[in-house]
Amino acid sequence: MLSYDDFFERLALHDLAKHHAHFAQHITQAMSPTRHGDLEHWYQALADLPDLSQSLDVKDTVAVGCDTIDSATRAHIDVALRALIPWRKGPYEVCGIHIDTEWRSDFKWSRVAPHLSPLEGRKVLDIGCGSGYHCWRMYGAGAAWVVGIDPSPRFVVQHRMISHFAPPSPIDVLPLGIEHLPARLNAFDTVFSMGVLYHRSAPFDHLKELRDTIRPGGELVLETLVIEGHEGEVLVPRDRYAQMRNVWFIPSVKALTFWLEKVGFEAVRCVDLNQTSMEEQRTTEWMPSHSLANFLDPDDHNRTIEGYPAPLRAVMIAKRPEAGKKRRHTA
Ligand SMILES: C[S@@+](CC[C@H](N)C(=O)[O-])C[C@H]1O[C@@H](n2cnc3c(N)ncnc32)[C@H](O)[C@@H]1O
């Protein structure tokens, strides 16, 4: 099992100790080896990693670990990292080994970062953080504490592999979905939900859950698939969308703005619109299955293989009103 002692210490430091038992219960359930057949194997790969001097360099590639190691040690680390394939979000470099992930997640960060209220000293929550790539970028931008949550144990173990080679950092990646967080945390200065909303069948519940994790006056950063269109326009794919099975609601930017205002956010704005490119999402040695090129119509890259508009992503920023301010939402 993984230790979460550092997380629980930080929880107490940040005045959230009353939630200790809640987190402990959900983390234990999520990381039980009975839940995922590969977990024992991944834990072993993690336990077998050599103890080397630690280092961290947060740039577009998040680089950890010293690169002056002998070839046998490098080969050993390479095998351990490859046991966790597919690596989707990155890129990373571990002791000089470049993990060329499916996504160039640095592209997304470069679209998001210029529009954020400064993260310096902030308490940040990244919902659906995957292997935690953006958590490193948030820490690199000065956040005091970054909590990432993701229900996929593979991504949580990937994060542990990267952290193993980095000096202790105030980043906690927890094996939880948003539905496992304590209700009404009202705690985080900035909350990110990137690439999650379209996977939720109840989008208003997701937006309300997001709202309730943020402290009054705090900021939401919502990145999601959108379509071109008017306030009432929303695409609900009949079956798959770009080969993804679990896509529910893809609103227009105007509809999404209205949804955010309806649940009580203010100062809602779209700061970036971007059609996903094959440079940003592609098959690599570290994610050898199909990727964007296989999900688009081969004769028209502006359409998915199912005939829907190709993936267009918006970055929305919104503010949770200050305490005491009249709220327009009811629940
Ligand atoms: C498309 S990826 C986005 C990853 C990252 N946030 C990014 O923008 O690059 C969606 C992530 O959400 C996670 N996820 C799925 N259901 C979730 C839930 N209920 N709560 C939180 N995260 C969830 C998935 O495991 C996956 O890592």
The ligand as an ORCA input file, in Angstrom:
! r2SCAN-3c Opt
* xyz 0 1
  C      -9.201     13.662    -20.166
  S      -8.347     13.288    -18.684
  C      -7.776     14.901    -18.221
  C      -6.491     14.886    -17.439
  C      -5.919     16.276    -17.085
  N      -6.790     16.977    -16.169
  C      -5.696     17.093    -18.320
  O      -6.463     18.028    -18.527
  O      -4.774     16.810    -19.066
  C      -9.681     13.032    -17.538
  C      -9.215     12.510    -16.192
  O     -10.347     12.535    -15.306
  C     -10.288     11.387    -14.515
  N     -11.646     11.143    -13.980
  C     -12.609     10.325    -14.472
  N     -13.686     10.338    -13.662
  C     -13.397     11.203    -12.651
  C     -14.112     11.620    -11.482
  N     -15.303     11.133    -11.192
  N     -13.524     12.513    -10.636
  C     -12.280     12.975    -10.914
  N     -11.566     12.599    -11.998
  C     -12.112     11.727    -12.851
  C      -9.769     10.305    -15.442
  O      -9.222      9.197    -14.731
  C      -8.739     11.055    -16.243
  O      -7.445     10.982    -15.689
*
